[in-house]
Amino acid sequence: MQAAQKSICVFCGARAGTLPAYTQAAQAMGKAVADSGWRLVYGAGDVGLMGEVARAAMAAGAPCLGVIPTHLMALEVGKRDLTQFIITENMHERKKVMFMNSDAIVVLPGGAGSLDEFFEVLTWAQLGLHSKPIFLLNTEDYWQPLLVLMDHIIAQGFASASMRDLFAVVDSVTALTPALTAAMA
């Protein structure tokens, strides 16, 4: 009996950011999803890092599930040539559908939306609502200020040190791929 295909939820920016390394990492992420035989689950945009991940995944043969709220169809240029394309009513429903259709979560550089997505799945893990692996792809130390903030939150008594055990930080897609494989085994 063949194992079910694993799905990787990728949260990332609808913008490309300032460093070419962010775009390169997004493209490498998309290719790694395909090369590993996984399905990409992402925000269905065709702009920024979102678009880079999806185009690379599709070019390398990965099935892709995109989920986008109706109010972002124009702004994020909803990518309709995906394997599956779901339009939700709002952002909360988008996150829920993406989460429910994934086996692991990877957060690439991004803005407030990516932080919102990370903190929602982190909070759910902290509350014991799931045990899916969560990874921060720390391209060019992008997430370093967030990690300092997390340590501050713990040091100030607003979370236990075990919160840091709910996610892993990796510096490259090369390091991420085997970590994801092991975490989903």
N, C-alpha and C positions, 0 to 999 in steps of 0.2 A: 504494500500500500504506500502510495507516494504522500509525503508530508504536504500539508497545505502551504501555499505560497505565503511568505511573510510580507507584511506591509510596513513601510517606514513612513511615519508622519514627519514631514520637514516643515518647520516654522522658520520663516526668514523674511527679510526685507522686501518691500515692494519698490524699493530703490536699490541702486547698485552700490551705494557708499562711495567713499573717496579713494579707496585703494584697489588697484587691479587684483590683488590677492583675494579679495572677497568674491569677485566674479569667478576667478579661477577655482576657488574652493567650491562654489556653488556648482560649477560645471563638473568638477571632479565628483561631487556628491551625487549628482544625477547619473553619471556614468557608473559609479560604484553601486548604486541601487540596481541598475540593469545587470552589471557584471556579476552581482551576487544572486541574481534570480529573484529579486524582491520587486514589489509593487511600490510605486511612489504615491503617497497621499500628501496633498499640499493645497494651498489656498487658491488654486485655479487661475491665478493672474499670469499674464504674459509680459510683465514688466519687472524690472529690478532683478534681485536675486531669485525671486520666485520663478520668473520666466526662464532664467538661466538653468536652474535645476531641472525644470520640466523639459526644456528643449534638449538638454544633454541626456536625460533619462530616456526620452522618446527616441532620440537618434540612435541610442545604443540598444533599443528594443524593449525597454521596460513598460509594462502597463502603468497607466497613470490615472488616479482618481483625483479630480479637482473639485473643491468645494468653495463656493463664493456666495456672499450675501448679495441680494438683488441691488442694494444701493452702491455696491462697488463694481458692478459689471462694467461700467464705462471707465471709471478711474483706474482700475487694475487691469483693464482690457481682458475680460474673461476669455480664457483659452478654450475654445469649443472643440478643438480637434483631439481631445483627450479620449482615452478608453472609456472613462465615465466622467460625467460632468453634472454636478448637483448645485442647484441654486437654492440658498436658504433665505429665510426671512430676515435674519439678523446675525450679528457677530457671534453671539453666544451659541446659537444653533450651529453655526459654521464650525466652531471649536469642538462642539460635542460630536458632530458627525465625523470630523477628521479624527478625533481621539478614538471613537468607537470602531473605526475602520482601520486601526493600526495596531501593530504589535510592539512598536518602540517609537520614541520621539527623539528627534534631533533638532536642535535649535542653532541655526546659523546666525551670523550678524544680522541685526535688524533694529527697528525703532520701537516705539511704544507698543505697537501691535504685537511684535515678537516677544517683548517683555511680558505683556498681558498673557499671551499664550503660554509662555514658560511658567509664570507664577500660578496660573490656573492649574496646569497639570502637576506642578510641584505641590501645591496646596492639597489637591486631591490625593496625592501619594502620602503626604504628611498625615492626612486624616484617615489613611488606610483604605481609601476607596479604590485604589489600583496598585499594582506592583510592576507596571510596565517600565522598562528601562528608559531613562531620560539622559540625553547627552547634550552638552554644550560644545559646539565646535568653536574652539577658541582661536580662530584665524588671526594671526598677527596680534595676539593678546587682546583681541577686541573685548572679551568678557572680563578682563582683569578688574576693572572698577566694580563690576557686579559682584565678583568674588570677594572683594574687599568689603563691600556693603553687607554681603551675607555673613562674613566673619564678624562685622560690627553688630549685626542683629543678634547673633549668637552671644557675643561678648556682653551685650547690654541686657541679656536675659529675656529677649522676646522670642527666642526659639532655642531648642536644644541642639547640641552639637550634632546629633543624629540627622538633622536636616541636610547636612552636607553629604550624607550617605545616600540620599535619595536621587542624586544625579552624579554623573561623571563628567569630567572635563578632558577633552582631547584636543590636541593642537593641529591635527591634520586628518584628512580623509583617509590617508594611508593607515594611521593609527586607529581611526574610528571603525573601519570595516571589520577587522577581527574582533574588536570589542563588542560591536553590535551582534556579530555572529554568536559569540560566546554568551552574551546576555540573553539572547532569544532561544538558546538551546534548551 
